[in-house]
Structures are given as structure tokens and as C-alpha cells.
Amino acid sequence: MPAPAPARPAPSSRPLELLCLGMVAVGFFLTLQHLGGFFEQWRARGIATFDGGFLDPRFAPAVATLEAILGGSLVGKWSTAWALIRFGDPIHARWVWRALFGGLVGLGLFEAFVVWSAGIPFDAMGPELASPMLLALLLWRLRRPERVDVIDAPRERPLAWRALEAFAWMNVALGLVLSYAVKSPPFAIYREAMSDAWFEGAVIPHGLGPWFNYGFGAIGAVFAAQFFMLAMLVRFAPGRRWAWWTYGGTVLAWFIV
């Protein structure tokens, strides 16, 4: 009788963890404008959408603020993904795997689409397209059909956890809307506040329109991805200490940065 085949070793989630931590660092660095040329290529692509392809020095504070908001959003998204991988075990918990795939791959492709629709040429979108593909490969490697769901959530969740899930889904919707609707009437108050802060009450200059579409498109998609993963977290892991710290800690990290 032939000996049974040796069991296939479980794949390691360490590469994905390290990638998440690396992207958290990118988010921190993106908020620090004095680092000079580290993000020069990214900035140049955005500036290329301006009229004439140059950045008026008067616009620098607005651009720097937008980059800082995006940096904080990246910290929130990738720290959430890291916590899900580190404590949620995507190899054995199907809901964790789905949360990561939806947040990192699905909404990553959505981010690429809104960046393209903001005016970035398709042939210049290598990073936006390559990142979700790499993440899909890493996550597919962790997919194990024989795994079982690790769901120890009670049927009746406490009201606080249901409220946290509702808040997360609300912010997913806000992120998706923000990607496209920054010029729409509901955001008029926000646009007026930006004009008062950066342009002394004047209308946002025409040349900044593509940059705002580009920046807010990315910010909205990253924001939606973080809260999509948090919504899945509080639905399937309520009451877990690590779930509470992940929700509170990653939102706080996004806010502080």
C-alpha cells in the first residue's frame, strides 16, 4: 500500500505582512514634504495634469495638504490590513481572506479606475495596476479550499458593535462618493472651506481641478478600503480584544497622521 503523500505545508502570510508594514511607512513618508525627491515622480505625474504642466508656488500648500491626507489614509488602510493578517489568520478564516481581497484588490482596482478617469494616461498607470495584481497573487497563495471559517461572533451582537459596523459602511459609501463627487453640490461647504484656507476665499483655480480629481479619487478609494475591512471585522469578530484595538487603533492612526 503506497504511503500517503506528505501534507502540503501551510503558506506563510509573512510576505503580505511585510508589504503592509512597508505601505504604512510610505503613508508616513508621504506626509513629510521636506523629504524632497522621494515622491517626486508621483508628484510630477499629478502636476502634469495642470494647465501648462507646472505647479504655481501659490498652490503648494494645497498640494501638500492633499498629499498629507492621502498619506494618513494609506496609514489607516494598510495598518488595518496588517492587523487582519496578523491576528485574523486569512489562511483559516474565510471572512478575513474576503475582507483583504475586497479591500486591497477590489477597491485597489477601483482606485486605479478613478485615477485614470481623473486624467492620468493609461500607459502611465503601472503602479496603480501592478499593486492590485501583486496583492491578488499573494492572497491567492493563501487561499486554502479546505479551511474552515473561524467565526466566533454571537448571533445577537451588542448594540455598540452593530453601531461600529454601521459607521464603517457609512464611511465606505463616503469614500466611494468622495472619489467622484468632490465637485457636486453636497460638497460645496467643503470646497468653500478649502478656498478660504488656501486661496483667500477665491474660487479654486482652474488648473487645480485635475489635481483635486486625482488626489481625492485616490483618497476616497483608500478611505473606502480601510472601512470596508473594518466593517467585515466588526461583523465577524465582535467582542474580540484584537478587533477592538484594530478598529480604534487604525482609525486613530489615520486621524493623527
Solvent accessible surface area in square Angstrom, and as a share of the most:
residue,aa,sasa,rsa
1,M,235,1.05
2,P,121,0.76
3,A,90,0.70
4,P,125,0.78
5,A,90,0.70
6,P,127,0.80
7,A,96,0.74
8,R,211,0.77
9,P,112,0.70
10,A,59,0.46
11,P,26,0.17
12,S,57,0.37
13,S,20,0.13
14,R,148,0.54
15,P,64,0.40
16,L,3,0.02
17,E,22,0.10
18,L,107,0.53
19,L,50,0.25
20,C,0,0.00
21,L,83,0.41
22,G,36,0.34
23,M,52,0.23
24,V,22,0.13
25,A,41,0.32
26,V,43,0.25
27,G,0,0.00
28,F,93,0.39
29,F,88,0.37
30,L,6,0.03
31,T,28,0.16
32,L,78,0.39
33,Q,64,0.29
34,H,149,0.67
35,L,69,0.34
36,G,43,0.41
37,G,54,0.52
38,F,130,0.54
39,F,30,0.13
40,E,87,0.39
41,Q,146,0.65
42,W,50,0.17
43,R,37,0.13
44,A,50,0.39
45,R,39,0.14
46,G,0,0.00
47,I,25,0.13
48,A,70,0.54
49,T,27,0.16
50,F,10,0.04
51,D,86,0.45
52,G,74,0.71
53,G,39,0.38
54,F,132,0.55
55,L,49,0.24
56,D,28,0.15
57,P,113,0.71
58,R,174,0.64
59,F,18,0.08
60,A,43,0.33
61,P,73,0.46
62,A,0,0.00
63,V,3,0.02
64,A,31,0.24
65,T,49,0.29
66,L,3,0.01
67,E,0,0.00
68,A,30,0.23
69,I,59,0.30
70,L,11,0.06
71,G,0,0.00
72,G,2,0.02
73,S,1,0.01
74,L,20,0.10
75,V,2,0.01
76,G,0,0.00
77,K,9,0.04
78,W,12,0.04
79,S,22,0.14
80,T,0,0.00
81,A,0,0.00
82,W,67,0.24
83,A,5,0.04
84,L,0,0.00
85,I,5,0.03
86,R,130,0.48
87,F,98,0.41
88,G,8,0.08
89,D,55,0.29
90,P,1,0.01
91,I,16,0.08
92,H,74,0.33
93,A,1,0.01
94,R,64,0.23
95,W,12,0.04
96,V,0,0.00
97,W,23,0.08
98,R,137,0.50
99,A,0,0.00
100,L,0,0.00
101,F,61,0.25
102,G,20,0.20
103,G,0,0.00
104,L,1,0.01
105,V,6,0.04
106,G,37,0.36
107,L,25,0.13
108,G,7,0.06
109,L,74,0.37
110,F,50,0.21
111,E,35,0.16
112,A,2,0.02
113,F,106,0.44
114,V,3,0.02
115,V,2,0.01
116,W,114,0.40
117,S,58,0.37
118,A,16,0.12
119,G,48,0.47
120,I,4,0.02
121,P,80,0.50
122,F,131,0.55
123,D,133,0.69
124,A,42,0.32
125,M,3,0.01
126,G,43,0.41
127,P,82,0.52
128,E,27,0.12
129,L,58,0.29
130,A,60,0.46
131,S,56,0.36
132,P,5,0.03
133,M,98,0.44
134,L,89,0.44
135,L,6,0.03
136,A,22,0.17
137,L,127,0.63
138,L,39,0.19
139,L,0,0.00
140,W,143,0.50
141,R,129,0.47
142,L,3,0.01
143,R,103,0.37
144,R,53,0.19
145,P,103,0.65
146,E,112,0.50
147,R,18,0.07
148,V,107,0.61
149,D,63,0.33
150,V,69,0.40
151,I,79,0.40
152,D,81,0.42
153,A,28,0.22
154,P,73,0.46
155,R,240,0.88
156,E,145,0.65
157,R,44,0.16
158,P,72,0.45
159,L,131,0.65
160,A,65,0.50
161,W,28,0.10
162,R,113,0.41
163,A,55,0.43
164,L,38,0.19
165,E,8,0.04
166,A,63,0.49
167,F,90,0.38
168,A,0,0.00
169,W,90,0.32
170,M,113,0.50
171,N,11,0.06
172,V,14,0.08
173,A,54,0.42
174,L,83,0.41
175,G,0,0.00
176,L,65,0.32
177,V,75,0.43
178,L,23,0.11
179,S,10,0.06
180,Y,117,0.45
181,A,22,0.17
182,V,7,0.04
183,K,124,0.52
184,S,29,0.18
185,P,113,0.71
186,P,112,0.71
187,F,28,0.12
188,A,33,0.26
189,I,141,0.71
190,Y,91,0.35
191,R,63,0.23
192,E,106,0.48
193,A,56,0.43
194,M,11,0.05
195,S,11,0.07
196,D,96,0.50
197,A,76,0.59
198,W,54,0.19
199,F,23,0.10
200,E,169,0.76
201,G,47,0.45
202,A,57,0.44
203,V,134,0.77
204,I,34,0.17
205,P,37,0.23
206,H,153,0.68
207,G,11,0.11
208,L,0,0.00
209,G,10,0.10
210,P,38,0.24
211,W,0,0.00
212,F,7,0.03
213,N,51,0.26
214,Y,3,0.01
215,G,3,0.02
216,F,4,0.02
217,G,0,0.00
218,A,5,0.04
219,I,6,0.03
220,G,0,0.00
221,A,1,0.01
222,V,1,0.00
223,F,17,0.07
224,A,0,0.00
225,A,1,0.01
226,Q,0,0.00
227,F,2,0.01
228,F,42,0.17
229,M,0,0.00
230,L,0,0.00
231,A,0,0.00
232,M,25,0.11
233,L,0,0.00
234,V,0,0.00
235,R,111,0.41
236,F,48,0.20
237,A,2,0.02
238,P,7,0.05
239,G,60,0.58
240,R,90,0.33
241,R,194,0.71
242,W,37,0.13
243,A,0,0.00
244,W,131,0.46
245,W,168,0.59
246,T,9,0.05
247,Y,10,0.04
248,G,32,0.31
249,G,33,0.32
250,T,8,0.05
251,V,34,0.19
252,L,102,0.51
253,A,29,0.23
254,W,70,0.25
255,F,154,0.64
256,I,125,0.64
257,V,48,0.28
